[in-house]
Amino acid sequence: MRKKASDIIVDLVSSLQGAPYPSTINNELYTIWYEHAQIAAQEALHFVERKRAKEAKDTSLDAMVEQVQPKQKK
């Protein structure tokens, strides 16, 4: 996963987790949305954490990119 994409997901999760708690809104549909959004936000955050950890260990993509890109002259 590219860093920019994972940063966007983390920002979105942060925004969702900062949503007002349902008791302050007092709307049944909002309460339902809030519960589902919090679950989805946690799943997305765990996904990003797993992908970042895996990519930190895997340098094969970096090696492939270096082979394909022409060497820049200094």
Contacts in CASP RR format, 6 or more apart in sequence:
PFRMAT RR
TARGET T0000
AUTHOR 0000-0000-0000
METHOD contacts of the structure
MODEL  1
MRKKASDIIVDLVSSLQGAPYPSTINNELYTIWYEHAQIAAQEALHFVER
KRAKEAKDTSLDAMVEQVQPKQKK
1 48 0 8 1.000
1 51 0 8 1.000
1 52 0 8 1.000
1 55 0 8 1.000
6 48 0 8 1.000
6 51 0 8 1.000
6 52 0 8 1.000
9 44 0 8 1.000
9 45 0 8 1.000
9 47 0 8 1.000
9 48 0 8 1.000
10 45 0 8 1.000
10 48 0 8 1.000
12 41 0 8 1.000
12 44 0 8 1.000
13 41 0 8 1.000
13 42 0 8 1.000
13 44 0 8 1.000
13 45 0 8 1.000
13 48 0 8 1.000
16 37 0 8 1.000
16 38 0 8 1.000
16 40 0 8 1.000
16 41 0 8 1.000
17 38 0 8 1.000
17 41 0 8 1.000
19 34 0 8 1.000
19 37 0 8 1.000
21 34 0 8 1.000
22 30 0 8 1.000
22 31 0 8 1.000
22 34 0 8 1.000
22 35 0 8 1.000
25 31 0 8 1.000
55 61 0 8 1.000
END
